[in-house]
Amino acid sequence: MPKISLVNKDIVQFNRRTVSNNRSFVMSLRSSPRVIIIGAGAAGISAASRLVENGFTDVKILEAEDRIGGRICTRDFGDGIVDLGAQFCRKDSIVYNLVKDFNLLETRRIDTHVYHSKCGRLQDGFVKILLDKVYDLYHQKEQAENVEWKQYLMEKFDEEISDHFTSEPEKSLARDNLDFVKKQLLLVTGSVCLNSVYGAVSGEYPPDFRLIWKSHGYQSLLDILMKKYLNTESTLQFADKIMLKNEVAKIEWGDENNVRVVCENGSQYFADHVIVTVPLGALKKQHKTLFYPSLPLRKQKVIESLGFGTILKVVFYFPTKWWTGNDFQFAWGEDDLNCALEGEYSWVTNCMGFFQVSNNPNVLMTWFVGNSISQIESCVDDVLLNGAYYVLQKFLGGTFDNISKPIKLERYGWSSNRHFGGVISYETLESKSNGVTGETLAEVVVSKNGSPQLLFAGEATNKIGYGSVNGAVLSGFREADRIINFCK
Ligand SMILES: Cc1cc2nc3c(=O)[nH]c(=O)nc-3n(C[C@H](O)[C@H](O)[C@H](O)COP(=O)(O)OP(=O)(O)OC[C@H]3O[C@@H](n4cnc5c(N)ncnc54)[C@H](O)[C@@H]3O)c2cc1C
């Protein structure tokens, strides 16, 4: 991956100021407390950068994978890079504000053409009304108390269609696009099925995320957090404190003097404060064995009752570029869908469509949503290459006579990897009725003498922007600030 060698004057000055402002504060710290951060994703790196910037010298990040970034995962692929995890950014968010001076983002302006399995390309005006309805439903859902998404959609969909389409053929075509609408909602809620999802309205509607990284990918954010963009003098000295392939197996807390953290590989560490940024999906699998003593019941309840959904992104490389300058989304008519579900490539019905990747001319990316993700993740590459070719021919074969079969692909098995267990968190009817939210997950666990021993960060813990990198970064800063304030 190309290294970015930008030097930003303003940020250098900002750092100098911060360092000198911090000096007196550092002197007033009781001593440098020992902080261990579990997980080197956006939340972990943000927490570490805030602590190091504030003079904390004894900070370690233990990461289970062999790389940093967590659900930010930028890879070389094709003729450029691809982001297999987070990709989009929203204007005026914390991520935007952190990187805006570096000229790394651009607005994605690519039109989407929607193809129906029976009727071919749908008219743009028709699609716009459908998508506007999804947007309205998404926002109105906040007012619908104690109703899960599936029921809400089934009740509202017909009502909304009757209001907005007048002719019978249009109404009927709209009804035949229910699967298309469901997929939009699966993508924005991040859930595998709409049955148990309560809200998932994080206040950040994913289609508002229109900014993409020009050529260095989301990895750039991590470099900026670690100040790698700047001269070496300013680079935060914690990169060497990140321990990769150190999966934490046990966190022993409650003792007044120490939290003991033991890794799968046998290494052990002692800390005054531990910031846990393990994804909710992994916490669901790990929490019963990870913490000793067990977490307070309220904390266990929130871990178990919040939802953690999944989606899968696959990028395909084609020997020739056969498409034109737009994205393609697929809408299965009800009959075709039922028929395809019986066939060899039933899982392709979970494919949203194919999308262009900037600065990577021969690559198209697809999103899979719905309940076949684990099955798709376990498919060997050849099966996925054949399935992609099949679905492209099915929907676009009548428009393009030169579709080539992709020859290679790249993906990351978020759902099957036990360090993640999925992609993003959402509220469920159960969490709602238990009266717990991501903020409950963020509640600090203190030792007998009142010291914040276990702190929780990560996207699932932040009220604003949960499910996104924004939420993760804010949560990392939040927990670092909690320790900084405690040590004052
Ligand atoms: C495919 C996909 C697309 C997305 N698209 C977007 C997008 O466009 N825009 C957006 O804003 N967000 C997007 N997101 C969501 C965003 O990536 C996440 O919300 C955010 O990166 C989460 O950061 P985090 O630090 O909370 O968790 P993570 O990044 O998951 O970091 C947690 C870390 O903990 C580690 N870990 C787990 N268990 C252990 C253990 N026992 N010991 C040590 N380490 C452990 C994991 O390996 C991981 O590195 C997307 C996510 C995915 C997967």
The ligand as a Gaussian input file, in Angstrom:
#p B3LYP/6-31G(d) Opt

LIG

0 1
 C      -18.144000      -4.753000       5.827000
 C      -18.272000      -3.549000       6.738000
 C      -18.624000      -2.321000       6.207000
 C      -18.752000      -1.206000       7.025000
 N      -19.003000       0.010000       6.454000
 C      -18.916000       1.122000       7.214000
 C      -18.902000       2.407000       6.603000
 O      -18.960000       2.528000       5.383000
 N      -18.814000       3.506000       7.418000
 C      -18.722000       3.399000       8.785000
 O      -18.629000       4.424000       9.461000
 N      -18.704000       2.173000       9.375000
 C      -18.776000       1.048000       8.631000
 N      -18.682000      -0.181000       9.207000
 C      -18.663000      -0.280000      10.681000
 C      -17.297000       0.110000      11.248000
 O      -16.291000      -0.552000      10.537000
 C      -17.240000      -0.284000      12.718000
 O      -18.338000       0.290000      13.400000
 C      -15.966000       0.209000      13.415000
 O      -14.815000       0.028000      12.614000
 C      -15.840000      -0.551000      14.722000
 O      -14.654000      -0.199000      15.405000
 P      -14.390000      -0.777000      16.872000
 O      -13.067000      -0.285000      17.304000
 O      -15.576000      -0.531000      17.705000
 O      -14.335000      -2.365000      16.689000
 P      -13.346000      -3.232000      15.808000
 O      -12.835000      -2.445000      14.669000
 O      -14.060000      -4.484000      15.481000
 O      -12.112000      -3.530000      16.778000
 C      -12.189000      -4.477000      17.804000
 C      -10.903000      -5.299000      17.809000
 O      -10.956000      -6.213000      18.902000
 C      -10.220000      -7.364000      18.519000
 N      -10.545000      -8.473000      19.434000
 C      -11.679000      -9.220000      19.506000
 N      -11.580000     -10.134000      20.509000
 C      -10.345000      -9.955000      21.080000
 C       -9.658000     -10.584000      22.154000
 N      -10.201000     -11.565000      22.880000
 N       -8.388000     -10.173000      22.444000
 C       -7.804000      -9.165000      21.744000
 N       -8.429000      -8.524000      20.702000
 C       -9.688000      -8.908000      20.388000
 C      -10.681000      -7.587000      17.085000
 O       -9.760000      -8.415000      16.384000
 C      -10.724000      -6.148000      16.552000
 O       -9.515000      -5.788000      15.913000
 C      -18.539000      -1.317000       8.421000
 C      -18.156000      -2.549000       8.950000
 C      -17.987000      -3.643000       8.119000
 C      -17.470000      -4.939000       8.689000

